[in-house]
Amino acid sequence: MTGLLVGAVFGAVFVVVNAQSPLSTPAVTVLRVVACLAAAAVLVLWLATARREGRDGGGQRPMFGRGYLVVVLAEAILLFGGLRVLAALERPVETNVAWIAFVVGVHFVALAPIWKDWSIAAPGAALTLLGVAGLVMAATAAVTWVPLVSGVLSGVVLLAGSLTFAWRGRRAVPA
């Protein structure tokens, strides 16, 4: 459940930061409010599940072993190194969110076999594709749509996945 909470928070951040033009102000406001409500719902489900797991002794395997640390280190290098390269190439600033979505997506795909949890591969693949789409769009006149495609849609994927699995996880823990 902790991974779902992290995914929901980052999903909300993706939406809040990237919901902007070319969308209308009311659409931006609705997207931001819904994203924050979805993240809050995951937090409530996380708290309820954590409380029950604490009573029942939990029994979850550790998520943050050596494999995880290697993936996160590679992710940090790719994220920050890639952003530096994009700046040096004088790419439009909108390209950054596409790169971030791409790297975060690849990180989920890489974690799936390490955690032996293939459910995270699907949102990872979706984020990777949204990142690639944004990188392609950033080289065209559609560059203003990159924050929506690579940012907002990536946030929606993370929030939808987090909510879905948090809801399922809540039902899986004995009351």
C-alpha positions in Angstrom: 0.0 0.0 0.0 2.9 2.4 0.6 3.8 2.2 -3.1 0.3 3.1 -4.0 0.3 6.1 -1.8 3.6 7.3 -3.4 2.1 6.7 -6.8 -1.0 8.7 -5.9 1.0 11.6 -4.6 3.2 11.7 -7.7 0.1 11.3 -9.9 -1.6 14.3 -8.2 1.7 16.3 -8.6 1.8 15.4 -12.3 -1.8 16.7 -12.7 -1.5 19.8 -10.5 1.8 21.0 -12.1 0.9 20.2 -15.7 -2.8 21.1 -15.9 -2.5 24.4 -17.8 -2.9 25.9 -21.2 -4.2 25.0 -23.7 -7.0 23.9 -21.3 -9.6 26.4 -20.1 -9.4 27.6 -16.5 -12.5 25.7 -15.3 -11.0 22.4 -16.8 -7.7 23.0 -15.1 -9.4 23.7 -11.8 -11.6 20.5 -12.1 -8.5 18.4 -13.0 -6.6 19.7 -10.0 -9.4 19.2 -7.6 -10.2 15.7 -8.8 -6.5 14.7 -8.6 -6.2 16.0 -5.1 -9.4 14.2 -4.0 -8.2 10.9 -5.6 -4.9 11.2 -3.8 -6.7 11.9 -0.5 -8.9 8.8 -1.1 -5.8 6.7 -1.5 -4.4 8.2 1.7 -7.6 7.2 3.6 -7.5 3.7 2.1 -3.8 3.4 3.0 -4.4 4.5 6.6 -7.3 2.0 7.0 -5.3 -0.8 5.5 -2.2 0.0 7.5 -4.2 0.0 10.7 -5.6 -3.4 9.9 -2.3 -4.8 8.8 -0.8 -3.5 12.1 -3.4 -5.5 14.1 -2.8 -8.6 12.0 0.9 -8.4 11.9 1.3 -7.4 8.3 3.4 -10.1 6.8 4.5 -8.1 3.7 7.8 -8.7 2.1 10.3 -5.8 2.1 10.0 -3.6 -1.0 13.1 -1.6 -0.7 16.0 -4.1 -1.2 19.1 -3.9 -3.4 17.2 -4.3 -6.7 14.9 -1.4 -5.8 17.9 0.8 -4.8 19.7 0.0 -8.2 16.5 0.9 -10.1 16.0 4.2 -8.2 19.7 5.1 -8.6 19.5 4.5 -12.3 16.2 6.5 -12.4 17.8 9.5 -10.6 20.8 9.5 -13.0 18.6 9.2 -16.1 16.2 11.9 -14.8 18.7 14.5 -13.8 21.2 13.7 -16.5 18.5 13.7 -19.2 17.2 17.0 -18.0 20.7 18.4 -18.3 21.1 17.0 -21.8 17.7 18.5 -22.9 18.7 21.9 -21.5 22.1 21.7 -23.3 20.2 20.9 -26.5 18.0 23.9 -25.9 14.8 21.7 -26.2 11.5 23.4 -25.2 10.9 23.3 -21.5 7.7 21.2 -22.1 10.1 18.4 -23.2 11.1 18.0 -19.5 7.7 16.5 -18.4 7.8 14.0 -21.3 11.3 12.9 -20.3 10.2 12.6 -16.6 7.1 10.5 -17.6 9.3 8.3 -19.8 11.9 7.6 -17.1 9.2 7.1 -14.4 7.4 4.6 -16.7 10.6 2.7 -17.3 11.3 2.6 -13.6 7.9 0.9 -13.0 8.6 -1.7 -15.7 12.0 -2.4 -14.3 10.6 -2.8 -10.8 7.9 -5.3 -11.9 10.2 -8.4 -12.0 12.2 -7.3 -8.9 9.1 -7.0 -6.9 7.5 -10.0 -8.7 4.4 -7.7 -9.1 3.5 -7.5 -12.8 0.5 -5.2 -12.0 2.9 -2.2 -12.0 4.2 -3.0 -15.5 0.9 -1.8 -17.1 1.0 1.7 -15.7 4.7 1.7 -16.3 4.2 0.9 -19.9 1.5 3.6 -20.2 3.7 6.2 -18.7 6.6 5.2 -20.9 4.4 5.5 -24.0 3.0 8.9 -22.8 6.6 10.1 -22.3 7.6 8.9 -25.8 4.5 10.6 -27.3 5.4 13.9 -25.5 9.1 13.7 -26.7 7.8 13.3 -30.3 5.3 16.1 -29.9 7.9 18.4 -28.4 9.6 18.4 -31.8 6.4 19.7 -33.5 4.0 22.5 -33.4 2.0 20.4 -30.9 4.6 21.2 -28.2 2.0 23.1 -26.1 0.0 19.9 -25.7 3.0 18.0 -24.1 2.1 18.9 -20.5 -1.4 17.5 -21.0 -0.3 14.3 -22.8 2.8 13.4 -20.8 2.0 15.2 -17.6 -1.8 15.2 -16.9 -2.5 11.8 -18.5 0.5 10.3 -16.7 -0.9 11.6 -13.5 -4.3 10.2 -14.3 -2.8 6.8 -15.0 -0.9 6.8 -11.6 -4.0 8.0 -9.7 -6.4 5.5 -11.4 -4.0 2.6 -10.8 -3.3 3.7 -7.2 -7.0 4.1 -6.5 -7.9 0.8 -8.1 -5.3 -1.3 -6.3 -5.8 0.5 -3.0 -9.5 -0.3 -3.2 -8.7 -3.9 -4.0 -6.0 -4.0 -1.2 -8.5 -2.7 1.3 -10.9 -5.5 0.6 -8.1 -8.1 0.7 -7.1 -7.3 4.3 -9.2 -9.1 6.9 -11.3 -6.7 9.0 
